[in-house]
């Protein structure tokens, strides 16, 4: 873990090209492991956009493998265990300002 994170946080500071090659190699052996390995992009997002205090708290733990990223989404109309985050029931705004159901691939705008 911490493949692309800076050395100052305990990472390997590898370029994204090398990281992408490593993901491809791991995916040939085990797609589920590749998914865990590939979620390091969440640490990259923290590194790019978070305040220094948050970086100092979380990025060393990502690099040591104590933390990993996760993305837990359901399919439309599947519901959710945690109702406040029921993405399947989300609505989006269309370019004309109307509202449309979240299913389908023609969504545009922000979740309302």
Biotite code that builds the C-alpha atoms (Angstrom):
import biotite.structure as struc

atoms = struc.array([
    struc.Atom([0.000, 0.000, 0.000], chain_id="A", res_id=1, res_name="UNK", atom_name="CA", element="C"),
    struc.Atom([1.107, 3.565, -0.437], chain_id="A", res_id=2, res_name="UNK", atom_name="CA", element="C"),
    struc.Atom([2.487, 2.779, -3.884], chain_id="A", res_id=3, res_name="UNK", atom_name="CA", element="C"),
    struc.Atom([2.149, 6.314, -5.219], chain_id="A", res_id=4, res_name="UNK", atom_name="CA", element="C"),
    struc.Atom([2.166, 8.260, -1.949], chain_id="A", res_id=5, res_name="UNK", atom_name="CA", element="C"),
    struc.Atom([5.151, 10.525, -1.236], chain_id="A", res_id=6, res_name="UNK", atom_name="CA", element="C"),
    struc.Atom([8.000, 9.126, 0.841], chain_id="A", res_id=7, res_name="UNK", atom_name="CA", element="C"),
    struc.Atom([7.307, 11.756, 3.501], chain_id="A", res_id=8, res_name="UNK", atom_name="CA", element="C"),
    struc.Atom([4.143, 9.783, 4.353], chain_id="A", res_id=9, res_name="UNK", atom_name="CA", element="C"),
    struc.Atom([5.824, 6.376, 4.116], chain_id="A", res_id=10, res_name="UNK", atom_name="CA", element="C"),
    struc.Atom([4.858, 5.734, 0.499], chain_id="A", res_id=11, res_name="UNK", atom_name="CA", element="C"),
    struc.Atom([7.005, 4.440, -2.358], chain_id="A", res_id=12, res_name="UNK", atom_name="CA", element="C"),
    struc.Atom([6.581, 7.579, -4.504], chain_id="A", res_id=13, res_name="UNK", atom_name="CA", element="C"),
    struc.Atom([6.136, 5.485, -7.674], chain_id="A", res_id=14, res_name="UNK", atom_name="CA", element="C"),
    struc.Atom([4.716, 7.099, -10.806], chain_id="A", res_id=15, res_name="UNK", atom_name="CA", element="C"),
    struc.Atom([1.136, 6.329, -11.791], chain_id="A", res_id=16, res_name="UNK", atom_name="CA", element="C"),
    struc.Atom([2.359, 4.431, -14.870], chain_id="A", res_id=17, res_name="UNK", atom_name="CA", element="C"),
    struc.Atom([4.209, 1.902, -12.690], chain_id="A", res_id=18, res_name="UNK", atom_name="CA", element="C"),
    struc.Atom([1.221, 1.706, -10.333], chain_id="A", res_id=19, res_name="UNK", atom_name="CA", element="C"),
    struc.Atom([-1.121, 1.001, -13.258], chain_id="A", res_id=20, res_name="UNK", atom_name="CA", element="C"),
    struc.Atom([1.204, -1.750, -14.497], chain_id="A", res_id=21, res_name="UNK", atom_name="CA", element="C"),
    struc.Atom([1.217, -3.298, -11.005], chain_id="A", res_id=22, res_name="UNK", atom_name="CA", element="C"),
    struc.Atom([-2.601, -3.224, -10.897], chain_id="A", res_id=23, res_name="UNK", atom_name="CA", element="C"),
    struc.Atom([-2.721, -5.044, -14.251], chain_id="A", res_id=24, res_name="UNK", atom_name="CA", element="C"),
    struc.Atom([-0.334, -7.730, -13.016], chain_id="A", res_id=25, res_name="UNK", atom_name="CA", element="C"),
    struc.Atom([-2.274, -8.236, -9.773], chain_id="A", res_id=26, res_name="UNK", atom_name="CA", element="C"),
    struc.Atom([-5.600, -8.344, -11.645], chain_id="A", res_id=27, res_name="UNK", atom_name="CA", element="C"),
    struc.Atom([-4.419, -11.280, -13.748], chain_id="A", res_id=28, res_name="UNK", atom_name="CA", element="C"),
    struc.Atom([-3.998, -13.316, -10.582], chain_id="A", res_id=29, res_name="UNK", atom_name="CA", element="C"),
    struc.Atom([-6.993, -12.157, -8.534], chain_id="A", res_id=30, res_name="UNK", atom_name="CA", element="C"),
    struc.Atom([-9.551, -9.525, -9.512], chain_id="A", res_id=31, res_name="UNK", atom_name="CA", element="C"),
    struc.Atom([-10.835, -9.059, -5.949], chain_id="A", res_id=32, res_name="UNK", atom_name="CA", element="C"),
    struc.Atom([-7.329, -8.393, -4.632], chain_id="A", res_id=33, res_name="UNK", atom_name="CA", element="C"),
    struc.Atom([-6.794, -5.967, -7.490], chain_id="A", res_id=34, res_name="UNK", atom_name="CA", element="C"),
    struc.Atom([-9.893, -4.081, -6.364], chain_id="A", res_id=35, res_name="UNK", atom_name="CA", element="C"),
    struc.Atom([-8.466, -3.619, -2.855], chain_id="A", res_id=36, res_name="UNK", atom_name="CA", element="C"),
    struc.Atom([-5.043, -2.762, -4.257], chain_id="A", res_id=37, res_name="UNK", atom_name="CA", element="C"),
    struc.Atom([-6.601, -0.374, -6.763], chain_id="A", res_id=38, res_name="UNK", atom_name="CA", element="C"),
    struc.Atom([-8.528, 1.629, -4.170], chain_id="A", res_id=39, res_name="UNK", atom_name="CA", element="C"),
    struc.Atom([-5.339, 3.418, -3.196], chain_id="A", res_id=40, res_name="UNK", atom_name="CA", element="C"),
    struc.Atom([-6.631, 6.177, -5.428], chain_id="A", res_id=41, res_name="UNK", atom_name="CA", element="C"),
    struc.Atom([-8.625, 7.339, -2.424], chain_id="A", res_id=42, res_name="UNK", atom_name="CA", element="C"),
    struc.Atom([-5.335, 8.059, -0.646], chain_id="A", res_id=43, res_name="UNK", atom_name="CA", element="C"),
    struc.Atom([-4.257, 9.934, -3.780], chain_id="A", res_id=44, res_name="UNK", atom_name="CA", element="C"),
    struc.Atom([-7.389, 12.080, -3.519], chain_id="A", res_id=45, res_name="UNK", atom_name="CA", element="C"),
    struc.Atom([-6.590, 12.851, 0.116], chain_id="A", res_id=46, res_name="UNK", atom_name="CA", element="C"),
    struc.Atom([-3.025, 13.698, -0.885], chain_id="A", res_id=47, res_name="UNK", atom_name="CA", element="C"),
    struc.Atom([-4.200, 16.041, -3.643], chain_id="A", res_id=48, res_name="UNK", atom_name="CA", element="C"),
    struc.Atom([-7.011, 17.887, -1.890], chain_id="A", res_id=49, res_name="UNK", atom_name="CA", element="C"),
    struc.Atom([-6.968, 17.491, 1.913], chain_id="A", res_id=50, res_name="UNK", atom_name="CA", element="C"),
    struc.Atom([-5.621, 19.895, 4.505], chain_id="A", res_id=51, res_name="UNK", atom_name="CA", element="C"),
    struc.Atom([-2.115, 19.102, 5.817], chain_id="A", res_id=52, res_name="UNK", atom_name="CA", element="C"),
    struc.Atom([-3.492, 17.973, 9.203], chain_id="A", res_id=53, res_name="UNK", atom_name="CA", element="C"),
    struc.Atom([-5.720, 15.370, 7.534], chain_id="A", res_id=54, res_name="UNK", atom_name="CA", element="C"),
    struc.Atom([-2.848, 14.220, 5.304], chain_id="A", res_id=55, res_name="UNK", atom_name="CA", element="C"),
    struc.Atom([-0.590, 13.803, 8.340], chain_id="A", res_id=56, res_name="UNK", atom_name="CA", element="C"),
    struc.Atom([-3.245, 11.783, 10.135], chain_id="A", res_id=57, res_name="UNK", atom_name="CA", element="C"),
    struc.Atom([-4.386, 9.424, 7.378], chain_id="A", res_id=58, res_name="UNK", atom_name="CA", element="C"),
    struc.Atom([-1.721, 9.048, 4.687], chain_id="A", res_id=59, res_name="UNK", atom_name="CA", element="C"),
    struc.Atom([0.918, 7.317, 6.853], chain_id="A", res_id=60, res_name="UNK", atom_name="CA", element="C"),
    struc.Atom([-1.767, 4.827, 7.902], chain_id="A", res_id=61, res_name="UNK", atom_name="CA", element="C"),
    struc.Atom([-2.679, 4.208, 4.239], chain_id="A", res_id=62, res_name="UNK", atom_name="CA", element="C"),
    struc.Atom([1.002, 3.657, 3.425], chain_id="A", res_id=63, res_name="UNK", atom_name="CA", element="C"),
    struc.Atom([1.413, 1.137, 6.275], chain_id="A", res_id=64, res_name="UNK", atom_name="CA", element="C"),
    struc.Atom([-1.730, -0.730, 5.206], chain_id="A", res_id=65, res_name="UNK", atom_name="CA", element="C"),
    struc.Atom([-3.668, 0.092, 8.377], chain_id="A", res_id=66, res_name="UNK", atom_name="CA", element="C"),
    struc.Atom([-6.344, 1.837, 6.299], chain_id="A", res_id=67, res_name="UNK", atom_name="CA", element="C"),
    struc.Atom([-7.718, 1.187, 2.859], chain_id="A", res_id=68, res_name="UNK", atom_name="CA", element="C"),
    struc.Atom([-10.204, 2.986, 0.692], chain_id="A", res_id=69, res_name="UNK", atom_name="CA", element="C"),
    struc.Atom([-13.712, 1.763, 0.042], chain_id="A", res_id=70, res_name="UNK", atom_name="CA", element="C"),
    struc.Atom([-16.570, 2.610, -2.239], chain_id="A", res_id=71, res_name="UNK", atom_name="CA", element="C"),
    struc.Atom([-19.903, 1.040, -1.311], chain_id="A", res_id=72, res_name="UNK", atom_name="CA", element="C"),
    struc.Atom([-22.612, 1.725, -3.871], chain_id="A", res_id=73, res_name="UNK", atom_name="CA", element="C"),
    struc.Atom([-25.727, -0.213, -4.805], chain_id="A", res_id=74, res_name="UNK", atom_name="CA", element="C"),
    struc.Atom([-27.542, -0.571, -8.076], chain_id="A", res_id=75, res_name="UNK", atom_name="CA", element="C"),
    struc.Atom([-30.524, 1.707, -8.735], chain_id="A", res_id=76, res_name="UNK", atom_name="CA", element="C"),
    struc.Atom([-33.701, 0.583, -6.955], chain_id="A", res_id=77, res_name="UNK", atom_name="CA", element="C"),
    struc.Atom([-31.722, -1.797, -4.708], chain_id="A", res_id=78, res_name="UNK", atom_name="CA", element="C"),
    struc.Atom([-32.216, 0.284, -1.560], chain_id="A", res_id=79, res_name="UNK", atom_name="CA", element="C"),
    struc.Atom([-29.596, 0.645, 1.124], chain_id="A", res_id=80, res_name="UNK", atom_name="CA", element="C"),
    struc.Atom([-28.904, -0.557, 4.637], chain_id="A", res_id=81, res_name="UNK", atom_name="CA", element="C"),
    struc.Atom([-28.043, 2.989, 5.720], chain_id="A", res_id=82, res_name="UNK", atom_name="CA", element="C"),
    struc.Atom([-31.083, 4.991, 4.588], chain_id="A", res_id=83, res_name="UNK", atom_name="CA", element="C"),
    struc.Atom([-29.512, 8.488, 4.702], chain_id="A", res_id=84, res_name="UNK", atom_name="CA", element="C"),
    struc.Atom([-27.092, 7.315, 1.983], chain_id="A", res_id=85, res_name="UNK", atom_name="CA", element="C"),
    struc.Atom([-29.565, 5.503, -0.253], chain_id="A", res_id=86, res_name="UNK", atom_name="CA", element="C"),
    struc.Atom([-27.940, 6.317, -3.604], chain_id="A", res_id=87, res_name="UNK", atom_name="CA", element="C"),
    struc.Atom([-30.491, 4.207, -5.452], chain_id="A", res_id=88, res_name="UNK", atom_name="CA", element="C"),
    struc.Atom([-33.208, 6.667, -4.488], chain_id="A", res_id=89, res_name="UNK", atom_name="CA", element="C"),
    struc.Atom([-31.193, 9.749, -5.456], chain_id="A", res_id=90, res_name="UNK", atom_name="CA", element="C"),
    struc.Atom([-32.475, 12.204, -8.008], chain_id="A", res_id=91, res_name="UNK", atom_name="CA", element="C"),
    struc.Atom([-30.449, 14.299, -10.389], chain_id="A", res_id=92, res_name="UNK", atom_name="CA", element="C"),
    struc.Atom([-31.112, 17.608, -12.065], chain_id="A", res_id=93, res_name="UNK", atom_name="CA", element="C"),
    struc.Atom([-31.321, 17.709, -15.826], chain_id="A", res_id=94, res_name="UNK", atom_name="CA", element="C"),
    struc.Atom([-29.917, 20.512, -17.939], chain_id="A", res_id=95, res_name="UNK", atom_name="CA", element="C"),
    struc.Atom([-33.444, 21.962, -18.192], chain_id="A", res_id=96, res_name="UNK", atom_name="CA", element="C"),
    struc.Atom([-33.755, 22.036, -14.383], chain_id="A", res_id=97, res_name="UNK", atom_name="CA", element="C"),
    struc.Atom([-36.186, 19.125, -14.116], chain_id="A", res_id=98, res_name="UNK", atom_name="CA", element="C"),
    struc.Atom([-35.691, 16.027, -12.006], chain_id="A", res_id=99, res_name="UNK", atom_name="CA", element="C"),
    struc.Atom([-35.142, 12.477, -13.188], chain_id="A", res_id=100, res_name="UNK", atom_name="CA", element="C"),
    struc.Atom([-34.698, 9.094, -11.486], chain_id="A", res_id=101, res_name="UNK", atom_name="CA", element="C"),
    struc.Atom([-31.132, 7.981, -10.883], chain_id="A", res_id=102, res_name="UNK", atom_name="CA", element="C"),
    struc.Atom([-31.327, 4.849, -13.026], chain_id="A", res_id=103, res_name="UNK", atom_name="CA", element="C"),
    struc.Atom([-30.073, 4.969, -16.571], chain_id="A", res_id=104, res_name="UNK", atom_name="CA", element="C"),
    struc.Atom([-26.914, 6.324, -18.079], chain_id="A", res_id=105, res_name="UNK", atom_name="CA", element="C"),
    struc.Atom([-28.127, 9.771, -19.122], chain_id="A", res_id=106, res_name="UNK", atom_name="CA", element="C"),
    struc.Atom([-27.703, 11.494, -15.749], chain_id="A", res_id=107, res_name="UNK", atom_name="CA", element="C"),
    struc.Atom([-26.314, 14.984, -15.614], chain_id="A", res_id=108, res_name="UNK", atom_name="CA", element="C"),
    struc.Atom([-25.991, 17.542, -12.859], chain_id="A", res_id=109, res_name="UNK", atom_name="CA", element="C"),
    struc.Atom([-25.751, 17.290, -9.108], chain_id="A", res_id=110, res_name="UNK", atom_name="CA", element="C"),
    struc.Atom([-27.502, 14.875, -6.804], chain_id="A", res_id=111, res_name="UNK", atom_name="CA", element="C"),
    struc.Atom([-30.450, 16.562, -5.120], chain_id="A", res_id=112, res_name="UNK", atom_name="CA", element="C"),
])
